[in-house]
Amino acid sequence: RAVMRSAARLTYAQAQAAFDNNPHEGMNATVKKTLADVWAAYQSLCIARGKRDPLNLDLPERRVILGADGKVASIAYRDRLESMKLIEEFMVLANVAAAEALEKARTPLIYRVHDTPSKEKLFAFSDFLRTLNITFAKGQVVRPGVFNRILAGAKGTPNESVMNDVVLRSQAQAIYDPANIGHFGLNLAKYAHFTSPIRRYADLIVHRALIKAFDLGEDGLTDREMAGLAGVAEHITITERRAMAAERDSTDRYVAAFMEDRIGQSFDARVTGVTRFGLFVRLAESGAEGLIPIRSLGADYFHHDEKRQALVGQRTRVSYGMGDALAVKLLEAAPLTGGLRFSLVDGVDESPRAGSKPRSGKPSKRPGKDRFRGKKR
C-alpha cells in the first residue's frame, strides 16, 4: 500500500540549520530544495493556524541527560525548534485528512476528541484570575482564543509559567471516541490519530479503517470490529493515561536521584500548586517539582483559601499563592518515589536527609531580587 523511504535521515537540528540558511556540508541540492519547499508549505500552515487560533500553550518538557556511568548528569528543558513545530503541523494536517476521508467514505473510525472546559473548571479559573486582577466572564462562550489572549497577557511576566499550568488544568482531557464532538484545543471539527501506528493503537485502527474504506487489500477492519469501536476507544484512553503516568513517574524518579546529591542547597522556585497540606513548587533551574509542607511555613496557622488558591496566615496575614517566587532549600529527595521536600530558606529549620520518603513531594494530578517569603494580600 505504501512504503516510506528516508532519503536524507536528517535530525531536527540539521533541518533547522538548513532552514536558517546554514546547511551542513554534505547536504545535496535535492535535499536543500525539498527542505525549502517544505518550509514554504509550513509558512502557509502557520498562517492557517493563526486564523484557526488553537490553544497556544507553552509547556517546556524536562530532559534527563544520563552520563557514561548511567547516572543522571543533568536535568534541562528540551529545545523547541521550528523544525519540530513543522513536523507537528504536518502531522495535524495528515490527521485531519484521515478523519475527513473516512467520514466521506462513511466508514466508522475512532476520533481524537477534546471537549470544552467544564463549568466547574472555568469557575475555578475565574477565581484564580481574580487574584491577579484579571476579569474573566464566567458565562461567556469559551473558545481557545479566549485562553490565548490571557496567555499572551502573561507572556514575559513572572506569572507566565504558572498561567500556562493553570490554563492546562482548566481543560478537559482529550480522549478517543467513535462519536465525534471535535477537538477544542486544536479548534478542529474533525480529528483522528493517524500518523504513528508504531506508537499508538488508535493510529493502527484508523489505518485499518482506511484499508476497509478504500478496498486497499487485506487487514481492513471487520464489521464486528467496527461495531466494537466504543469499547476499544475506552480501553486505549485508559492505557494512554497509564502510560503517561508511568512516563511522568520515571522522569520524577530520575530527577529525585539527581537532586539527592544537592540536599541542603538553595534554589529559586515558584509556587505551582496550593493545597491544604502545603505548597507545590517548581525550581527555575531544572523544572524539578516538590512539596513545601505547611508546617515549614512558620509558627503561624495557615488556612487554605481555595478561591484565591493561597495559604493565608491567620495571625500575620502573610499569604503564599500560585506564581509566587520563593527561595527554597531542598530537605529530602526520595528516588524510589520521585518525591522532593523543600522548606523556605528563611522558614522553619529542619534537618536535611537523603533517602527518606517525603509526603510524595510530587504535584497532585491536577498541579534573584524576586525572592521573598510571602505577600500580604
Buried (B, 14 or more C-beta within 10 A) or exposed (E): EEEEEEEBEBEBEBBBBBBEEEBEEEBEEEBEEBBEEBBEBBEEBBEEBEEEBBBBBEEEEBBBEEEEEEEBEEBBEEEEBBBBBBBEBBBBBBBBEBBBBBBEEEBBBBBBBBBBBEEEBBBBBBBBBEBBEBEBEEEEEBBBBBBBEBBEBBEEEEBBBBBBBBBBBBBBEBBBBBEBEBBBBBBBEBBBBBBEBEEBBBBBBBBBBBBBBBEBEEEBBEEEBBEEBBEBBBEBBEEBEEEEEEEBEEBBBBBBBBBBEBBEEBBBBBBBBBBEEBBBBBBBEBBBBBBBBBBBBBEBEBEBBEEBBBBBBEEBEBBBBBBBBBBBBBBBBBBEBBBBBBBBBEBEEBEBBBEBEBBBBBBEEEBEEEBEBBEEE
